[in-house]
Amino acid sequence: MKITDLLQENTIITDLKARDKKGVLEELVKPVAEIVKISRQELVRVLMERERLGSTGIGDGIGIPHGKIKGMETIIIGCGISKSGVDFQSLDNRPTHLFFMILTPEESTGLHLRILAQLSKLLKNEAFREKLLKVSDKKDVYSIIKEEDEDF
């Protein structure tokens, strides 16, 4: 399985408008909620609950909000880019620009961890991150990820 197997072009937002954590999560879940048929409020609630345990802003301008959703049948990834950056209470206290949101069924812990590891591996590559920040088209974002994507 690859990241691009779980990411759809319509779950990519290339110009996030939000200026705070909750706003970013609300934007990221909007296209996903329609696909998984779970309310936006429920998805945001689960993601914010996870954020209370510790920020998923891992530094280097990266945020990987994630959560396990009761009753969800599929795994889905959303991606968002904020050109100006957002205060996501990141570990390095710097603005977050790239967001990859992972939503998995409640019982898929092993796969959830493998997805997190694969995304972290991809996002460690500074050139990859810079490419993503330079594009403004969903197709381009998807293509850049697909170029680097590997089975996990």
C-alpha positions in Angstrom: 0.0 0.0 0.0 1.1 3.6 -0.7 0.1 7.0 0.6 -1.4 7.8 -2.8 -3.7 4.8 -2.5 -5.3 6.6 0.5 -5.0 10.2 -0.8 -7.4 11.6 -3.3 -7.0 14.8 -5.3 -10.3 16.1 -3.9 -8.9 15.8 -0.4 -6.0 18.1 -1.2 -6.3 21.8 -0.3 -3.5 23.9 -1.8 -4.4 27.2 -0.1 -5.6 26.8 3.4 -7.2 30.0 4.7 -7.3 29.1 8.5 -5.0 30.9 10.9 -5.4 28.5 13.8 -5.3 24.8 14.6 -9.0 24.2 14.8 -9.6 26.2 11.6 -7.1 24.1 9.7 -8.7 20.9 11.0 -12.1 22.1 10.0 -10.8 22.9 6.5 -9.0 19.6 6.1 -12.1 17.5 7.2 -14.6 19.2 4.9 -13.9 17.2 1.7 -13.2 14.0 3.7 -16.5 14.1 5.6 -18.4 13.9 2.4 -16.5 10.8 1.3 -16.6 8.9 4.6 -20.2 10.0 5.5 -19.2 11.1 9.0 -20.0 14.6 10.2 -17.3 17.3 10.1 -18.0 18.0 13.7 -17.3 14.4 14.7 -14.0 14.3 12.7 -12.8 17.6 14.1 -13.8 16.5 17.7 -11.6 13.3 17.3 -8.7 15.3 15.8 -8.8 17.9 18.6 -9.0 15.2 21.2 -5.7 13.8 19.8 -4.2 17.3 19.8 -4.9 17.7 23.5 -2.6 14.7 24.1 0.2 16.6 22.3 0.6 18.6 19.2 0.9 16.7 15.9 3.0 19.7 14.6 6.2 17.8 14.4 8.5 20.7 13.3 10.1 21.7 10.0 6.7 23.2 9.0 4.9 19.8 9.2 1.7 18.8 10.9 0.3 15.3 10.8 -3.0 15.5 12.6 -4.5 12.0 12.9 -7.3 10.1 14.6 -9.1 6.8 14.8 -12.8 7.1 14.0 -15.4 4.7 15.4 -17.6 3.4 12.6 -15.3 4.5 9.8 -14.8 1.7 7.3 -11.9 3.1 5.2 -8.6 4.9 5.7 -8.3 8.3 4.2 -5.6 10.9 4.0 -6.1 14.6 3.5 -3.4 17.2 2.6 -3.4 20.9 3.1 -0.8 23.6 2.3 -0.7 27.0 4.0 1.6 29.4 2.2 1.7 31.8 5.2 1.9 29.2 7.9 -0.2 28.4 10.9 0.5 28.4 14.6 -0.1 24.7 15.2 1.8 24.6 18.5 4.6 22.8 16.7 7.4 21.1 18.6 9.9 23.7 17.2 7.5 26.6 17.8 7.6 27.6 14.2 4.7 28.0 11.7 3.3 24.9 10.1 2.9 24.9 6.3 2.3 21.3 5.2 -0.5 19.2 6.7 -1.2 15.6 6.2 -4.4 14.4 8.0 -4.8 10.7 8.6 -8.2 9.2 9.6 -8.4 5.5 10.2 -11.0 3.0 11.5 -10.8 2.6 15.3 -9.4 -0.9 15.1 -6.6 -0.3 12.6 -3.7 0.6 15.0 -0.9 -1.2 13.1 -1.8 0.3 9.7 -2.3 3.7 11.3 1.3 3.6 12.7 2.7 2.4 9.3 1.1 5.3 7.6 2.5 7.8 10.1 5.9 6.3 9.6 5.7 6.4 5.8 4.6 10.0 5.9 7.3 11.0 8.3 9.9 9.4 6.1 8.6 11.3 3.0 8.5 14.6 4.9 12.0 14.4 6.2 13.2 15.1 2.7 13.6 18.9 2.5 13.5 19.0 -1.3 10.2 17.1 -1.3 8.7 19.6 1.2 10.0 22.6 -0.9 8.4 21.2 -4.0 5.1 20.8 -2.3 5.2 24.4 -1.1 5.9 25.8 -4.6 2.9 24.3 -6.4 -0.7 25.5 -6.3 -2.5 22.8 -8.2 -4.0 19.6 -6.6 -2.8 17.5 -9.5 0.8 18.8 -9.1 0.7 18.0 -5.3 -0.6 14.5 -6.0 2.1 13.9 -8.7 4.9 15.1 -6.4 3.8 12.7 -3.7 3.3 9.9 -6.2 6.9 10.4 -7.5 8.4 9.8 -4.0 5.7 7.3 -2.7 6.8 3.8 -1.8 5.0 0.7 -0.5 4.8 0.5 3.3 
